[in-house]
Every structure is written in structure tokens, then in C-alpha cells.
Amino acid sequence: MSDFVCIAEMGPRDGLQNESVSVPTGLKLDFIRALSEAGLEDIEATSFVSPKWVPQLADATELWPQLPVGPRYSALVPNMKGLQKALSVGCHRIALFTAASDEFTKANINMTIEESLVGFADIVAQLRESASGSWVRGYVSTAFECPFSGKIEPDKAVSVALRLLNLGVDEISIGDTIGVASPHEVSELTKALLAEIPKEKLAYHFHDTRGTAIANVACALEKGIRIFDSSAAGLGGCPYAKGAGGNLATEDLAYFLTREGLTHSVDLAKLALASLPVLGLLNQCPYAKAQVAVLAESLQK
């Protein structure tokens, strides 16, 4: 089994979309460039969503053509209108968002799971017809628990993941959206997923709301998963747990992988610096543990 782990960087999209302060396009580009220079090869750069709903990413069509050469970029696309915007600026790698809970999908995209999947079928077909070399990721959020309807049984998350796979998506990211999962729960869900879906097509998107993200990564690694989502500096809080941390910090993930003897593409020293201008604009101090440690070590030299 490969010891290389792919880190999918979520900071520019998931990390910024819920912030109360909008980050200027130029600073976003500087952030993405710094992430690239730190070795991140897969970056979800933005979302082609209505500015009415996500004003922080209203500059998607301006941002995309200016992205620095190097990484593989993708963008979240909520509907056919979003796909048309993406295609108009040359974006052929997209992500689609649904969940294992109807209540959550209704709250986020005003559709049931079934309605979202019906719409996604048209989006995937249109993308494949319009762009050669296209690539599609599908998100299954609330795979462990929903903030509205409670605990999610593994077979429900597996069912949605299989529907996405049958639509022709290339990769499926399984999300612990509110950061409640334990390693035991990750083990049970991963076993159920791997009974139906090749491990090469599966990723995990853990939140660190309750401090269990790295433990859950360790469990998924043992089962053969080699793709993990994370966000530089842990940007992106959990909107369902006010004041709590959200995304797993890329710095913490990269440090853990290195110490475990696994390989990845990230230069941790460069990564620790990459988010500082954005954090400054947001009036936030670094709090990702590995980032704080690396920055402190650099000050001592």
C-alpha cells in the first residue's frame, strides 16, 4: 500500500466562505500562491455560487483566470448556473455538495438529497460533454451526525456515496461536518464504504471541533484511505458550534503524517507562514498547534 498521502487544501474556499470579513481577490491570490509554494498540489480555490448566498466568494470568475500555474484546482458548483460560470472561465474540475441528511441539504442548498442527486446527474453530464479532462468530486456531508436530525447510520452515508459514484464522480469526500466522530465510528463507516467503493476514490473531510480529527485520520489511514481534506491554519469554523474550531488544520495533518513515516508534498515551514496575511486581515492569531510550534521555533533561530 502506498505511503503517499494526498492533502486536499480547503482553505481558500471552505476556510473563507463563512468569515464575516471578505478577503480581497489579490490577497486570496497571494494566499493560494503561498499554498502552492508550500507544496500543496490539490487546492479547492473557490465556489461558483450566487454572491447573494456567499458574498465572500463573489469574485470566483475574477479569481479563477488569475490562479498561479502549478496545483490542480477545483471549485464548488451548486447548480447548473454555477457550472456555466465555471466553464466560462475554464474551470473543468468541480465539486458537488450533498449530505447524508435531508434536513442538512435543505438548510444548505434548499433541496432534498434526492433532488440534489437528480440535479447533479445533469451537471456531470453537461461537464463531461463540455470539457475534456474534466474531474468531479462529490461531498457527502453529515456522514456521522446531522445538527438537525442527529446521528446518521453508516448505511445512509454509504447509500448516498454510491449514488454519487453511479453518477460518474471521480472522488467522494466523506464529511464529519460538525466534528463529532470518534475513531470507532470512522472504522465502522470506512469498512462499510470499502465494501462498496474502491479506496482510491474515497477521501475524508474531518473537522476538529472536539479535538478528534487527527485520531480519526489515523484510523482511516489504517483502513487504507490516502486522501484527506484540511485547511491551512484551520481556517473555517464550525457554524453549528459557535466559537468552536472547525476544519482540520493542514499544518497539524502534515506534521502528523511526517511523524508517522508517511510521505506528502507539503513543506511545513513554508505552510506555517502562508496563512499569516489572511489571519491578519481577519484579526485572528494562529491557533493550529503545529503552525504555532513551527512559528515559535523560527523565532528562536
Buried (B, 14 or more C-beta within 10 A) or exposed (E): EEEEBBBBBBBBBBBBBBBEEBBEBEBBBBBBBBBBBBBBBBBBBBBBBBEEBBEBBBBBBEBBEBBBEBBEBBBBBBBEEBBBBBBEBEBBBBBBBBBBBBBBBBBBBEBBBEBBBEBBEEBBEBBEEEBEEBBBBBBBBBBBBBBEEEEBEBEBBBBBBBBBBEBBBBBBBBBBBBBBBBBEBBBBBBEBBBEEBEBEBBBBBBBBBBEBBBBBBBBBBEBBBBBBBBBBBBBBBBEBBEEBBBBBBBBBBBBBBBEEEBEBBBBBEBBBBBBBBBBEBBEBEBEBBBBBBBBEEEEEE
